[in-house]
Amino acid sequence: MRFDVRCLHLDNSEHVDRHAREKLVGALENFAQRIERVDVLLEDVHGPKHGVDRRCVVRVTIAGTGSVQVQHIDPDVYHAIDEAARRIKRTVRRRINRRRDIAHHRSVGARHAA
């Protein structure tokens, strides 16, 4: 699984980067063999003006099914990461299960047609 974290206009970006990696690796560990890549963008929504909102955008590329993306905006960048990790875990699980269900129904349908 390839992992890329980018931080834009954030202080303590090294700590934020480490927190993002730990949270997302933990959230996605059950799906690691299916995940090709994880891209994370952490940014201050207001850029160099340093407003109160921080955005965490997580995009996960899943083998054979494309990619899914979530984002969360919060005044606390760590909370934005935690919430995005929770949401991407649920989204990836749904996508993988949906693909599994479709494949299962196709194989069952093929057996009944034969």
N, C-alpha and C positions, 0 to 999 in steps of 0.2 A: 504494500500500500504506500503510495507516494503521498507525502504530506507537505503542504506549503502554507505558511502563515505570513501575511503581510500586515504591517501596522502603519497607519497613516495618521500623523499629527497626534500621537499619543505619547505621554510621558511613561517612563518605566516599561518601555516596550519589551525588554528582555523578560521581565517577570510576567507580563501579560502574555507574551508568546508561549512561555513555559506552561502557564495556567491553561491556555487554549489547547495545547498539545495533550496535556494530561487529561483534561475533561473529555475531549473528543476521542482520543484513543480509548479511554474507558467506556464511553458511550457506544462506540462502534466495534468493540473487540469481538462480539459475537458474530459479526458479519465480515470480519477482516479478509477472509478468503474470497469474498465476492466483490470487495471494494478495490477499485484500481487506483483511485486518487481522491484526496481531500484537499480542497482549497478553502482557506479562511481569510477573510478580509476584516480587519478590526480598524475602525476609524472614528475619529471625532466628526460627527455629522456637520459641524460648523467650521471644519478645517482649522487653519491656524488661529482663528479667533477664539478657539477653545470654549465652545458653548457647553451646555449641560448634558447633551445627548451623545451617547456612544453607540455605534452600530456594530453588530457582529453578523456577518454574512457567511454562511457555510454552504459550500457546494460539494456534493459527493457524486463521483462517477462510479456507477455499479456495472460490473461486467455483464454485457449482454442486454442491459435494460436502459441504458442512457444515464442521465444524471438527475438529481433532485437538489433543490436549494431551499434553505430557510434563512430568515433573518430575524433579529430581535434588536430593538432599540431600548436603551435604558440609561439613566444617568450614571450608573456604575458599570464600568466595562466588564468587571468580573461577573456580575449578575447577567449581563447581556450574553456572555460566553456560556454560562451555566444553562440559561434558558434555551439558547440556540442548540446546545448539545442535547438537551432533553428532547427538543422538537425534531432534530435531525435523526435521532435514534428511532423515534416513532415513525417518521416519514420513510426512512430506509427499510424498517421492518415491514411496513405496509407495502412498499413497492416490491420487495422480495417475495412476500407472501402472495401478493396478487399475481406475480409472474409464475409462481409455483402452482397456484390454483388454476391458472389458465392452461399451463402445460398438463396438469393432471386431467382437466376436463377434456382437453384435446385427445389425450391418450385413451381415456375411457370412451369417448365418442368414436374413436377409430376402431376400438375393439368391438363395440356394438354394431358398427356399420359392416364389419367383416363377416 
